[in-house]
Amino acid sequence: MKPLVLLLSLGLGLSAQAAPMRWTDIRDGSLYLQADRPDTLTIQWVPAWQADANEEHLYLLDGNGNLKGDRLIAASESRGKQSWPLAPGAASYRLEIPGYSFRRYTVEHDERTVALFAPAKVHFSAETRGGDELYFKVAPGEHAVLAGKFHGGVSALLAQRVGDNKQVTLALKPYRAYWQFDQLELPVTQDEQVWRLRLQGSGKVAFWLDGTANLFAQNPQQLKPLREDAGQTRLTLHKETLGPTPNLGIYLPYVLPPQSSFAALDALKPQAGSYYSFVDVTAQNPHHEDAFRQLYQNRFGITQDITLLAGSQRQADLRADTTSNAGLDAWLTATRALGGGGTHYIAFADEPNLNYSSYANYQAIFNSMARQVRSDPANAKAGIRIAMPASSRFVNGPFTDDAADKRGIDWARRLLAESGEQIDALAWHEWMVRDLLATRVYRDSVRRAAELVGLDAKGRPRKALLLDQTNLSSGSSLSPYDQETHFASLWWASVVINSAQDGLLDMLNWFQAADEPNYPKGMVRVLGGDRFELKPVGLAQQFIRQHWLKNVMRLDNDAFEVDVLAMATEHQRSLLGVNKGARLQRVDLAGATCPLTKGALVYFGADSRSREGKFNCQDGRVSFDLPGQTLFALSWSAS
């Protein structure tokens, strides 16, 4: 066996000099750091893939969850360095490297600073260079499970119990579905167990623990309990109204849904819908889509929608040929037949910056189809509006080679300059923002979209802003830890709050309504036999809609782990919030009037159920305790 110091000299291990301690090639995860003397945390990065097309953030939180550092890495910074001081204390700092990341990060700190790494689950969290070792601990009586996924790199996890050298091996095998992985139950004992984990192979690696703390150290002496002290969230509510809240919706299936699914859709209460229209289908049968589009409008009251033109199987690279023109004409005719109720956006391509070889090819079909829509004034009278570009991501590039030339914001800027009078709305899709602490980038993308289209005299965007498809992951690169658990509830609540925060967005749609065999990323689970049930994220959507009001009010919030949106409808007031962290937060709200008329506080926790909470209101300040990883709604009447 190699000397331990050499085993630890690569990848996630210690440097050969053992000072400072070094973690290399991290792509996705949290590093908890507890210093017993002043230390300096240094992060360096190099490009991994398409770094020049993607901005990124690094976040540093202190032991109370306060944001101590936010490093925006510009797309032009493929390589760089950031340092932050660490003060000694009993509670741990948290360095967050949000995935999916396009850079490889190396982190250095003093060897005496206790460091615990929490890797992502299913998604790869690092790249290793062979022979890396880490340690983890299992408490007495815990039913721990070691898990991993093959990403083309590390092929096995070898675990050896330090006390008696018992060994287990978990082979990592390739699977057809991204969400499939390997796992191994570890022995359950009445004594504490310390295990040494060796990563076999090199390249991308995904490894994690269930049933115990998902924390790994570079030496067993650092396997100490993680301490995160309670946080403080200070809110100030103002009387100013910023704008309307967006319509919250979902992507709706290209079929007439069975009546047994109506209860689930009613519970979600979608205000908006996303559709595809398959031009090769409607060119042959112009009335193919009539039944389900009429049902969604007339039965479910969805009067704001967007349709993306495509071919069967979601073929996205259409051409301005007879089939596409006939399909568009069929859609226009069917939309006019809906009776003129609502607003119906049409986008002539699905994620053209991902699916078209060049901007010029997309521009050609846009110009051709825009002329076709504008040629009949009856289309505008029926509420038909033109949206573009429905890009894959907006500020950052799509997941493809040469992404720096295909950023959605750049294609939108060019088309607005060339054909602005033809455009009614700016639409885009957002994917792969998987980290709860990174969801504030949704607010930034909405602001930058508003800046791009400009504001009118009333402060409203000159073109409607539509974030018409979003999910944690694109395509089928899905993790059940993301899609099937309370994590999705926290993520969706945070995305809703951040996207709506400035009153600029018109539409926000989750993709998609119900699970499909190859895309289990819906709000609704299909049980078979025409039976359906809401998944945790669907239950969270139900909670959000129960407390959703019409207008956004200005709210100051000094917290980083807690997102809050203030809303109003006439005399009704509502604060919708989410504590994304594990720690308790003590919330203090200024700007209300005590006592709160018809005041009520409701929590929505990990069991996906609502329960009543207690609050105090004194001298114009409302205070309450907010448990970790919990949604809340505080409502009252201002009359």
N, C-alpha and C positions, 0 to 999 in steps of 0.2 A: 504493500500500500504506500502511496505517496505520503510524504510528510504533510501533516495537516495544514501547515502554513502555505504550502503550494496548492493544496486543494482549494484553499480559500482565497487564492490570489486572482481568480478570474470571475467574470460575470457578477453574480450577486454577492460574492464573497468579500472578505477583507483584502486590503492591499497587502503586498508582501511586507511592507514596513509596519503594518498594524496600526499606524497612526498617520493620518486620520483614517477613520473607518469609511469605507467606500461601498456604494451600491451603484452598479453600472447597468446601463441599457434598460432602464425601466420605461415601460410604455403606458401603463395603466395601473393605478393603485394609490394607496395612502401609506405614508410613512409617519409613524407616531414617534415623537422625540421628547425625551425628558432629561434635561441637563441638571447636573449637580454643581456646575460652575459655568461662568460665562463661556459661550461657544459661538462659533460662526458656522452657519449652514451655507454651503456653496453648491449650486446646481449648474452644471454645464450640459449643453445639448449639441447634437449633431443631427443631420437629416437622416430619416429612415426611408420615407417614400412621399413624394409630392409635397415636401415641406414648403416649397416656394409658392404653393397655392393656398396655404392654410395658416391663418392666425391661430394662436393657442394661448392659454392662460395657465399660470402656476399660482396656487393659492397657499398661503400660510396662515393658519389659525392658531391662537393661543389656547391655553388650558381652559378658558371659559367660552371658547367658540368665537371670539372676536377676530375679525380679519386684521392681521398684522402685515400682510404683504399680498399684493395682487400684481403679478408680472404679466403684462400683455406682451406676447411675442409676436411681432409683425411677421407677415408672410416673407418679407425680405430677410428676416433673421433666421436663416437655416441653421446657423451656428451661433452660440452665444453663451453668456454666463450671468448668473445672478447670485448675490450673497445677501443673507439676512442674519442679524444677531439673534441668538437664543439666550434668554435669561434663565438662570437657575430657578427651579420651582418644582412643586410636588406633582402638578398636573402636566399632561403631555401636550406639546405642540402637535399640529397635524399639517404635514405637507401633502397637498393634493396634486397629483399628476393625472388630470382627467383623460379618460379614453373616449373615443379612439384618438390616439396621438400619432402625429406624423413625424415625430422626432424621438431620438433615443436620449434619455436623460441619465446623467451620472451625478450622484449626490454624495457629498463628503461632509463629515462632521467629526468631532472629537471622539476617540474610541471609548471614553468614559460616559458619553451621552447614551442613555438607554434608547435603543432604536428597535421598533417593531413594525414589520411590513405587513400590510393587509392587501393581498392581491385581489384583482377582479376575479369573478367566477365565470367560467366557460370561455369568456373572451381572453385572449392572451395578454399577459401582464408584463412580460419582459422578454428579452432575448439573452440567451446564455451562450457561453463559449466552451462548455464541457467541464464536467467534474465539480460543479457548484454544490455547496452544502449549506443547509440552513437547519434550524432547530425549531421545534414546536412542543407545546405542552398540552396534556390532557388531564383534566382534574378528576379526582376520585368519583366514580360512578357515572361519568359522562359516556354517552354512546357516540363516540367520534367517528367520522367518516372522512377518509382521505380521498380526494377526487382530483381528476385532471382531464384535460382534453388534448388530443393530438392536433397540432397546427402546422405540421410539416417539419417540426424541429425535434424537441425533446420527445423521446419515445417510451420512456419508463420513469416511474418514481420509485426509488428504493428507500424504504424507511427502516431504521434500526433503533430499537429501544435501548437507551443508554444504560439502564440498570442491569439488564441481563443479555444484551446483544441479540435479542429476538429480532428476526428480520422478516419483512413482508415486501412484496414487489407488486406494483400496479403497472401493468403494461398499458400504454396509451395507443389505441387503435384508430385508424381512419374510419369514419362513418359517412353514410350518405347524407344524413341531415346534420346541419350545423349544431343543433341543440342537443345532440346525443354526445354522451361523454362516459368515461369510466370512473368507477368508484369502488372503494374497499372499506369494509367495516373494520375498525381497529379493536383490539381487545378491551373489554371493560374490566377495570380492577377497582379495588377499594383504596388503592394508593395512587398518588400523583405519578404520572408517566411523562418522561421527557424522551422525545424521539429526535433522531438525526435524519434529515431528509437529504438524499442525494438525487440530483437531476441527471438522468442518463441521456447523453446526446447533447447537441448544440442547436441553436436557433430559437425560434419562438416557443414559449412555454406558457401553459395555463395549469395552475395547481392551486388547490384551496382546501379548506376544512369546513365540514358541516358538523353540527352537534357539539361544537366546542368553539372557543375563540379562534377566529380565522387570522391568526397572528404568527409571524415567523421572525426569528432573531438570528444573528450571525454567531452568537455563542449562547450556551444555555444559561449563563449567569444573568443575561438580560431578559429572560422570560418572566417578567414581573407583571402584576396586574395593571391593566390600563386604567388610568384615572383621568376622567373628564369632569371638571367641576361644572356646576349649574351656570347657565348664562343669563344675561339680562337683555330684554328686547324693549327698546323705548320707541313708542309711536306717537306722532303728533298729527291729528286730523285737522285739515283746513276746510273752509267752506267752499273753496273754489272747485268747480266742476271742470274736468279736463276734456271730456268727450264721452262718446258712448262706449259701452262694453262691446266686445266683438260677439258675433253670433257663434256659439259653440256647436260644432257638428261632427259628422263622421263620414267616411267613405262608404257609400251604399252599394250593395251588390248588383250585378248586371242581370238580375232575375226578379221575378215577382215573388216576394218572400211569402212563405207559408203563414197562414193565419196564426199558427201556434207560436210564431216569433213576435207577434204584435205586442204582447205584454212586455217583452224585453226592450223593444224599441220605444214603447211608451215610457218606460222607466228612465231611459237615457234622455228623453226629451230633446232630440237634436233640433237646433234652430237653423242649421245649414247642412247642405249635403254636397258631396263630391261624387261625380259620376265619370265613367268612361262611355264613349260612344264609338262603337266599332264600325268604321265606314264600310268595310266589305260586307258586313251583315246588313246594315240599313240600306246600302245600295241595292241589295237584292230584295229586302223586305222593309220598306220605309216605315212600317208601323210596328216593327219588332219591339221598340222600347216604350211605346205609348202606355201600355198597361202599368208598368212599374213606376214610370215617372209620374203618371197621374195619381197613382196610389200614394206615393211619397208626398206629393203636394196636397192632395185633398184629404187623405186619411190622417197623415201625420203632421200636416201644417208646415212643411218645409218649403218656404217660399224664397229662400236665397240659396242658390246652388251654383256650382261650376262644373262644366263638362270638359273633359280632355278628349280630343279626337285621337283615335288610335286604330290599329288593325286588330284582328282577332289575336288572342293570346297576348294582348297589350303590346302589340307591335307598335313601336314608337316613331320610326323614321318614315313618316308618310311623304308622299310626293304630290304635287298639284296635278293629278291625273284624273281621268274620268271617274274612277271609283271613289277617290277622295272627295271630288266635287259633288258627286251624287249623294255620298254619305252626309256631307255637310248640308246639302239642300234638304235631305230628309229630316235632319235634326232641326233645322230652322222651321220647317213646316210643322213638325210635331210640337215645337216650343210655342209657336204662335197659337196652336190649338189648345194650349193650356189655359188660355183665357186672359192673358195679360196680368195675372197676379204674381207679384214678386219680381225679383231680379235674377236673370239667368246668364251667368258668365260663360263664355266659350273660349277655350284655349286651343290653338290649332296643333299643338304638339305636347307630348308628355316628356318632360325633362329633356328638352332639345340639346342643352349643353352637355348632357351625358350621351345622348343617343344619335345626334347628328355629327357628321364628320367635321363640319365647319359652320361658322356663323352664317356664311353666305347661303348655305343650303337651307338653313332655318328661315332666314330673312325672305327667301324666295317664296316659300309656302305661306309665310305670314302675310306678305303683301298680296298674294293671289287670293287667299281666303278672306282677308279683310275687305277687299273690293267686293267679293261675293256677298258678304254680310251687309255692307253698306249700300249695296245696289237697290235694296228694297226698304223704303222707310218704315214699312210695317214691322220689320224686325225690331227696330228701336222702340216702337210703340208697344210691342209685346214684352218689353223689359229685357231684351237681348243686349248684352254688353260684351266687349272684347277684352280679354285678359291676356297678359303675357308676362314673362316667358314660361311660367310654370316650371322653373328650373330645379335641378337637383342641387339643393343647398343654395345659399345666396351670397353671403359675404365670402365664404370659403368655396373651394372648387369641388367638383364632383369626384367620385371615386373612379378615376380613369387616368390613363397616362396623359401627359401634357395638360393637366388640370389648370395650370396657371393661365392658360389661354381660354379657359372655358368657365370662368367664374360667373355665376348667375347675375351678380350685380353689374358686371362689365357688359354682358350681353344685353341686359335691360337698359343700361345707359345708352348704348349704341342705338337700340331700336327706338327709344324715346326721342333721341335726337333726330332720327331719320323719319319716323312715322308717328310722332307723338299725337297728332290729331286723330289717328285711328285707334288709339289705346284708351280704354276706360279704367283698367285696373292693372296693378302689378301683383303677380302671384308667384309664389315659390314654395318649395318643399324643404323641410329640414329633417336631417337624419344624423345619427351617430353621435349625438350629444348625450352620452350615457351616464354621466356623473351628476349626481344630485346637486353638487356644489357648482356645477358649470352652467346650470340652466339660465342664469342671468344673461347669457349671450343671446337668448331669445329676445329680451328687451332691446338689446343693442341692435339686433338685425332689423327689428321693426322701426327703430329710430333712424337707422341708416336708409331703410326703404323710404321713409317719409322725407328724409333729406333729399333723396334722389328725385322724387316726383315733385317736391316743393309743397308749400302750404298756401292755402288761399287766405283771404282777408279775415276769415273766421278762425284761422288756425287749423283747418282741416286739410288732410292730404288732398292734392289736386287730382290724384287717381286713387281709387279704392285700393286698400292693401289687403291681400288675401293670403294667409298662410294655410293653404288648402289641403296639405297632407303633411303629417308629422308622426313620428314614432321614435322610440329609442334607437332602433336599428332599421336599416334599409333592407329590402329584399327578404331573404330567409335567413340572414345571419343573426338568429334569435337565440336568446338565453331564457330558459324557463324561470330563472331567478329574476329576470327583468319583467317578463310578460305575465307570469302566472301568480305573482305575489303582491303584497302590500307595497313593495318597492315601486311598482308601476303607478299605484295610487299617489304616492308622494311625488313621483316624477311628473305626472300629468297635472296635479294641482299646482306644482311649481311652475310648469310651462304656461299654464293658463294665466296665473297671476303675473308672471313676468311679461308675457306677450300683451296683456291687457293694460299694463300699468300706466301708460301715458295716454290712453284713450284714442289711439291712432289706428288700431287694427279693426278691420270690418268682419273678418271671418277667421276662425281657427278650427281646423278639422283633424281629428284623430284618424289615422289610417290603421285599421279598417273596422267596419262594424262587427263582423263575426269572423271567427277562425275559419281558415281554409286548410285543407290537408297539408299543403306545402307552405302555408303562410299563417301559422297559429299566432296571430298578432292582433286579434280583435278585442273589442270590449265584451263580446258575447261568446260564450263557449257553446259549441254544438255537441249535444249529448247523444244524438242519434234518435231515430224514431220520432222525428219532428219535435224533439225536446231541446229547450235552450235555457241557459242560465247566465246571469251576469258574472263576469270574472271580477276580481278585486278592483281593477281599474274601471270597470263598468259601474260598480257600486259607488266608487269615488265620484264618477261623473254624475250619478244620480244625486249624491250629496251636494256637489257643486251647483247643479241646476236648481236644487231646492232653495239655495241661498243667493242665486244670481239675480242682480238688479240691472237697471238699464244704463246708468251713467257711472263713470269713474270719478272719484273725488281725490284731490291731492292729499297724499299721506307721506309724511317723513318717517323713515324706518332706519335705525342705526344698526340693525342686526344683519348678520351674514347668513346664518343657518336658518333663519325664519323669514319666509316671504309672506307679505300681507297685501291684499287689495281692498281698498275702501270703495264702496258703491252706494248709490242712492237711486230710488224711484219715488218721486214726490216726497212724502214724509218718511218713507222707509229708509233705514240705514243698515248697512251690513259690512262687517269686516270678514273677509274670507282669508284664511291663512294656513300655513303648513310649517311645522317644525321638521326640517329635513334631518337634523342631527339626532343622536341618541340621548343627548343630555336634556335635563329639565330646563325649560326657559321660563323666567319670571317676566311676564309681560306687563308693561305700564303704558296706558293710553292717555294722552292729554288731548283736549279739544272737544270732549263730550260734555253734556250737562247732567249733573246728578240731581235726583236719581234718574236712571235710564228708564224712560217710559216703555213698557212692554219689553223690557230687556231680557234676553235669553242667550246663554252660551251653550254651544253644542260641540262635543268632540267626536271625531271619527278616527278610530284607532286601527291597530293591526288586525282586529277581528272583523273589520269592515262593517261595524255597527256603530250607530250614533248613540251617544249617551250625554246626559245633561251635565254641565259643568257649573261651578260656582265662581262668582266674581264679586269684587268689592267696588263700590263707586262712592268716592268721597272727595269733596272739594274740586270737582271737575276732572278727576282722574279715575280711570278704571284700571283695576289690576287683577290678574289671575295667573295661576300656574299652568303652563302648557307642557304636557308630557312629551317625551321624545318621540319622533317619528309619528306625529299625529296631525291630522287636519283639524281646523276649528272654524266655527262661524259664530260671530258675536253680532246679534241683531237687536235693533230697537227702533222706536218711532221718535222723530224729531218734532212732532207736533206738540 
